[in-house]
Amino acid sequence: MKAKYCRYVLKFKQPAGTSRGVLLEKETYFLRLEDESAPGVYGLGECALFRGLSADDVPEYEDKLKELCANIERDEATDLQNFPSIMFGLQTAIYDISNGGRMLPFPSAFTEGESGIPINGLVWMGTKDEMLARITEKISAGFTTIKLKVGAIDFDSELEMVKFIRSHYSADELIIRLDANGGFTPENAMQRLAEFSKYGIHSIEQPIRAGLWKEMRCLCDNSPIDIALDEELIGISVPERMGEMLDAVKPKYIILKPSLVGGFSGAQMWMQQAAVRGIGGWITSALESNIGLNAIAQWTARMGAEMPQGLGTGALYVNNIGSPLEVVGDSLRYNPSVRWSFPDLEWQ
């Protein structure tokens, strides 16, 4: 088996505001596996490094990719426990090549174009006017669930936006999810949750920063809004530690991002640990290119997702990889009549 990788920089169509700052571009890596016994057949995966968030955002990241490629060609194993995004890319490439190298790591009715995946409409942080315009756009497009990024602009403006939405759309007409990305503090979180709860909020992701298990447990026990853990899962890679965290915090939901939690195997372990504790959740992309998003969507379809998932990020970039993925109304669909379109990539 031959293995190569390349670095690729995705550029946002418009600045993406989060509680950690504004994103203009996102670095990622693609991994290619080629079967020497079947020339022209290769599997592609995305090692979707997320600078400032991934547990494997380390200086030796690219060295690990070089080691992995060399070991694959020697048919030797590589320890990727501390490199979840590389594990995600490798697993995707393996599943892809095992299915003929057709960008179909998890073929199903979804990839035949026969079914779609319900998704939420993501509204990025911005000025009040920008966010209101984006909200209106999502609702006009047919979304029945929207996810608002909060925690970056002033709280009163965010609260006013939610109030404005509810003045036009009831909780029966529109589900609102919030994502604070750890932007609240243990001191102000409960008061802010109480204020938001007046407007029929479905859930809020990661109200305070990860690692504060005691404080997060207090919020989960007392919050009028159901809490979902996101960043809290990053860096935990063994079932025992997963269970320990879930028992300590007791959230209502967990958010699964395969590229941040060790690929599909890591996400599956989280699902198993959550299920035995009666904890729900959904699957979300982590700003991958369409290569990574395609794999996550196909896997999600296999899981039989029913509630809206967080997979509507494919249109964020001006230079994304052309793919069959399409957002139709409030669903992500795969159009098998559309071909993949790749730019010139410099493989190493």
JOTAGI-V223658 format. One record per pair of residues at least 24 apart in sequence whose C-alpha atoms are under 10 Angstrom apart, sorted by the first residue. I is the first residue (numbers start at 1). J is the second residue. Records with the same first field share a line. If there is no record, write none. Layout:
I = J + J
This chain:
1 = 33 + 34 + 35 + 36 + 37 + 42 + 69 + 71 + 72 + 73 + 74 + 75
2 = 32 + 33 + 34 + 35 + 36 + 42 + 69 + 70 + 71 + 72 + 73 + 74 + 75
3 = 31 + 32 + 33 + 34 + 35 + 42 + 43 + 65 + 66 + 68 + 69 + 70 + 71 + 72 + 73 + 347 + 348
4 = 30 + 31 + 32 + 33 + 34 + 44 + 65 + 66 + 68 + 69 + 70 + 72 + 73 + 346 + 347 + 348
5 = 29 + 30 + 31 + 32 + 33 + 44 + 45 + 46 + 47 + 62 + 65 + 66 + 68 + 69 + 345 + 346 + 347 + 348
6 = 30 + 31 + 32 + 46 + 47 + 62 + 65 + 345 + 346 + 347 + 348
7 = 31 + 46 + 47 + 62 + 345 + 346 + 347 + 348
8 = 289 + 319 + 320 + 345 + 346
9 = 289 + 319 + 320
10 = 287 + 288 + 289 + 316 + 317 + 318 + 319 + 320 + 321
11 = 316 + 317 + 318 + 319 + 320
12 = 315 + 316 + 317 + 318 + 319 + 320
13 = 315 + 316 + 317 + 318 + 319
14 = 316 + 317 + 318
15 = 124 + 125 + 126 + 316
16 = 123 + 124 + 125 + 126 + 316
17 = 123 + 124 + 125 + 126 + 127 + 149 + 150 + 152 + 153
18 = 124 + 125 + 126 + 149 + 150 + 151 + 152 + 153 + 179 + 180 + 181 + 183
19 = 125 + 149 + 150 + 151 + 152 + 153 + 179 + 180 + 181 + 182 + 183 + 184
20 = 52 + 53 + 151 + 152 + 181 + 182 + 183
21 = 125 + 152
22 = 125 + 126 + 152
24 = 317
25 = 317
26 = 50 + 51 + 287 + 288 + 289 + 317
27 = 51 + 287 + 288 + 289
28 = 85 + 287 + 288 + 289 + 292
29 = 62 + 65 + 85 + 86 + 89 + 288 + 289
30 = 65 + 86 + 89 + 90 + 93 + 289 + 291 + 292 + 345 + 347
31 = 65 + 68 + 69 + 86 + 89 + 90 + 92 + 93 + 347 + 348
32 = 69 + 89 + 90 + 92 + 93 + 94 + 97 + 347 + 348
33 = 69 + 72 + 73 + 90 + 93 + 94 + 96 + 97 + 101
34 = 73 + 93 + 94 + 97 + 101
35 = 97 + 98 + 100 + 101
38 = 100
40 = 101
41 = 96 + 97 + 98 + 99 + 100 + 101 + 102
42 = 93 + 94 + 96 + 97 + 98 + 99 + 100 + 101 + 102 + 103
43 = 90 + 91 + 92 + 93 + 94 + 95 + 96 + 97 + 98 + 99 + 100 + 101 + 102 + 103 + 104 + 105
44 = 89 + 90 + 91 + 92 + 93 + 94 + 95 + 96 + 97 + 101 + 102 + 103 + 104 + 105 + 291 + 292 + 295
45 = 86 + 87 + 88 + 89 + 90 + 91 + 92 + 93 + 94 + 95 + 96 + 97 + 103 + 105 + 291 + 292 + 294 + 295
46 = 85 + 86 + 87 + 88 + 89 + 90 + 91 + 92 + 93 + 259 + 288 + 289 + 290 + 291 + 292 + 293 + 295
47 = 83 + 84 + 85 + 86 + 87 + 88 + 89 + 90 + 91 + 92 + 93 + 259 + 260 + 263 + 288 + 291 + 292
48 = 84 + 85 + 86 + 87 + 88 + 89 + 258 + 259 + 260 + 286 + 287 + 288 + 289 + 291 + 292 + 293
49 = 83 + 84 + 85 + 86 + 88 + 89 + 259 + 260 + 286 + 287 + 288
50 = 85 + 259 + 260 + 286 + 287 + 288
53 = 231 + 234 + 235 + 260 + 286
54 = 83 + 84 + 85 + 231 + 234 + 235 + 259 + 260 + 261 + 286
55 = 82 + 83 + 84 + 85 + 234 + 235 + 236 + 260 + 261 + 262
56 = 80 + 81 + 82 + 83 + 84 + 85 + 86 + 234 + 235 + 260
57 = 82 + 83 + 85
58 = 83
61 = 85 + 86
62 = 86
65 = 348
66 = 348
69 = 348
80 = 262
81 = 235 + 236 + 237 + 238 + 261 + 262 + 266
82 = 235 + 236 + 237 + 261 + 262
83 = 235 + 237 + 259 + 260 + 261 + 262 + 263
84 = 234 + 235 + 236 + 237 + 258 + 259 + 260 + 261 + 262 + 263 + 264 + 266
85 = 257 + 258 + 259 + 260 + 261 + 262 + 263
86 = 259 + 260 + 262 + 263
87 = 258 + 259 + 260 + 261 + 262 + 263 + 264 + 265 + 266
88 = 257 + 258 + 259 + 260 + 261 + 262 + 263 + 264 + 265 + 266 + 267 + 292 + 295 + 296
89 = 258 + 259 + 262 + 263 + 264 + 291 + 292 + 295
90 = 263
91 = 262 + 263 + 264 + 265 + 295
92 = 263 + 264 + 291 + 292 + 294 + 295 + 296 + 299
93 = 295
95 = 295
96 = 295
102 = 340
103 = 291 + 294 + 295 + 323 + 340
104 = 294 + 295 + 298
105 = 294 + 295 + 296 + 298 + 299
106 = 294 + 295 + 296 + 297 + 298 + 299 + 300 + 301 + 302
107 = 295 + 298 + 299 + 301 + 302
108 = 298 + 299 + 301 + 302
109 = 298 + 301 + 302 + 334
110 = 297 + 298 + 299 + 300 + 301 + 302 + 332 + 333 + 334 + 335 + 336
111 = 294 + 297 + 298 + 301 + 324 + 325 + 333 + 334 + 335 + 336
112 = 333 + 334 + 335 + 336 + 337
113 = 324 + 325 + 333 + 334 + 335 + 336 + 337
114 = 333 + 334 + 335 + 336
115 = 301 + 331 + 332 + 333 + 334
116 = 297 + 301 + 305 + 326 + 327 + 328 + 330 + 331 + 332 + 333 + 334
117 = 297 + 298 + 300 + 301 + 304 + 305 + 306 + 307 + 308 + 309 + 310 + 311 + 327 + 328 + 330 + 331 + 332 + 333 + 334
118 = 143 + 144 + 145 + 301 + 305 + 306 + 307 + 308 + 309 + 310 + 311 + 312 + 327 + 328 + 329 + 330 + 331 + 332 + 333
119 = 143 + 144 + 145 + 146 + 147 + 283 + 284 + 305 + 306 + 307 + 308 + 309 + 310 + 311 + 312 + 327 + 329 + 330 + 331 + 332
120 = 144 + 145 + 146 + 147 + 148 + 175 + 176 + 177 + 284 + 307 + 308 + 309 + 310 + 311 + 312 + 330 + 331 + 332
121 = 145 + 146 + 147 + 148 + 176 + 177 + 308 + 309 + 310 + 311 + 312 + 313 + 329 + 330 + 331
122 = 146 + 147 + 148 + 149 + 177 + 178 + 179 + 310 + 311 + 312 + 313
123 = 147 + 148 + 149 + 150 + 178
124 = 148 + 149 + 150 + 179
125 = 149 + 150 + 151 + 152 + 153 + 158
126 = 150 + 152 + 153
127 = 152 + 153 + 154 + 157 + 158
128 = 153 + 154 + 157 + 158 + 160 + 161
129 = 161
131 = 158 + 161
132 = 161 + 162 + 164 + 165
135 = 161 + 165
136 = 165
138 = 329 + 330
139 = 169 + 174 + 329 + 330
140 = 329
141 = 327 + 328 + 329 + 330
142 = 328 + 329 + 330 + 331
143 = 173 + 174 + 175 + 308 + 328 + 329 + 330 + 331
144 = 169 + 171 + 172 + 173 + 174 + 175 + 176 + 308 + 329 + 330
145 = 171 + 173 + 174 + 175 + 176 + 177 + 202 + 307 + 308 + 309 + 330
146 = 174 + 175 + 176 + 177 + 178 + 308 + 310 + 330
147 = 175 + 176 + 177 + 178 + 179 + 202 + 203 + 204 + 205 + 310
148 = 176 + 177 + 178 + 179 + 180 + 204
149 = 177 + 178 + 179 + 180 + 181 + 183 + 204 + 205
150 = 178 + 179 + 180 + 181 + 182 + 183 + 184 + 204 + 205 + 207
151 = 178 + 179 + 180 + 181 + 182 + 183 + 184 + 185 + 207 + 208
152 = 180 + 181 + 183 + 184
155 = 184 + 192
156 = 192 + 195
158 = 196
159 = 192 + 195 + 196 + 198 + 199
160 = 196
162 = 196 + 198 + 199 + 200 + 201
163 = 196 + 198 + 199 + 200
164 = 199
165 = 199
166 = 198 + 199 + 200 + 201
167 = 199
170 = 199 + 200
171 = 199 + 200 + 201 + 202
172 = 200
174 = 200 + 201 + 202
175 = 200 + 201 + 202 + 203 + 308
176 = 200 + 201 + 202 + 203 + 204
177 = 201 + 202 + 203 + 204 + 205 + 225 + 226
178 = 202 + 203 + 204 + 205 + 206 + 207 + 225 + 227 + 228
179 = 203 + 204 + 205 + 206 + 207 + 227 + 228 + 229 + 230
180 = 204 + 205 + 206 + 207 + 208 + 209
181 = 205 + 206 + 207 + 208 + 209 + 210 + 229 + 230 + 231
182 = 206 + 207 + 208 + 209 + 210 + 229 + 230 + 231 + 232
183 = 207 + 208 + 209
184 = 208 + 209
185 = 209 + 215
186 = 212 + 215 + 216 + 218 + 219
187 = 215
189 = 215 + 216 + 219 + 223
190 = 218 + 219 + 222 + 223 + 224 + 225
191 = 223
192 = 223
193 = 219 + 222 + 223 + 224 + 225 + 226 + 227
194 = 222 + 223 + 224 + 225
195 = 224
196 = 224 + 225
197 = 223 + 224 + 225 + 226
198 = 224 + 225
200 = 224 + 225
201 = 225 + 226
202 = 226 + 227
203 = 227 + 228 + 252 + 253
204 = 228 + 229 + 230 + 253
205 = 229 + 230 + 231 + 232 + 253 + 254 + 255
206 = 230 + 231 + 232 + 254 + 255
208 = 232
210 = 234
211 = 245
212 = 249
213 = 245 + 246 + 247 + 248 + 249 + 250
214 = 248 + 249
215 = 249
216 = 248 + 249 + 250 + 251
217 = 246 + 247 + 248 + 249 + 250 + 251
218 = 249 + 250
219 = 249 + 250 + 251
220 = 249 + 250 + 251 + 252
221 = 249 + 250 + 251 + 252
225 = 252
226 = 251 + 252 + 253
227 = 251 + 252 + 253 + 254
228 = 252 + 253 + 254 + 255 + 279 + 280 + 281 + 282
229 = 253 + 254 + 255 + 256 + 281
230 = 254 + 255 + 256 + 257 + 260 + 284
231 = 255 + 256 + 257 + 260 + 261
233 = 257 + 260 + 261 + 267 + 270
234 = 259 + 260 + 261 + 262
235 = 260 + 261 + 262
236 = 260 + 261 + 262 + 266 + 270
237 = 261 + 262 + 265 + 266 + 267 + 269 + 270
238 = 266 + 269 + 270
239 = 266 + 269 + 270 + 272 + 273
240 = 273
242 = 269 + 270 + 272 + 273 + 274
243 = 269 + 270 + 272 + 273 + 274 + 276 + 277
244 = 273
246 = 270 + 273 + 274 + 277 + 279
247 = 273 + 274 + 277
250 = 274 + 277 + 278 + 279
251 = 277 + 278 + 279 + 280 + 281
252 = 277 + 278 + 279 + 280 + 281
253 = 278 + 279 + 280 + 281 + 282
254 = 279 + 280 + 281 + 282 + 283
255 = 280 + 281 + 282 + 283 + 284 + 285 + 309 + 310
256 = 281 + 282 + 283 + 284 + 285 + 286 + 309 + 310
257 = 282 + 283 + 284 + 285 + 286 + 287 + 296 + 310
258 = 283 + 284 + 285 + 286 + 292 + 295 + 296 + 299
259 = 284 + 285 + 286 + 287 + 288 + 292 + 293 + 296
260 = 285 + 286
263 = 296
264 = 295 + 296 + 299 + 300
281 = 307 + 309
282 = 306 + 307 + 308 + 309 + 310
283 = 307 + 308 + 309 + 310 + 311
284 = 308 + 309 + 310 + 311 + 312 + 313
285 = 309 + 310 + 311 + 312 + 313 + 314
286 = 310 + 311 + 313
287 = 311 + 312 + 313 + 314 + 316 + 317
288 = 313 + 314 + 316 + 320
289 = 313 + 314 + 315 + 316 + 317 + 319 + 320 + 321 + 322 + 323
290 = 314 + 315 + 317 + 320 + 321 + 322 + 323 + 324 + 325 + 340
291 = 320 + 321 + 322 + 323 + 340
293 = 323 + 325
294 = 323 + 324 + 325 + 334
297 = 325 + 332 + 333 + 334
298 = 333 + 334
319 = 343
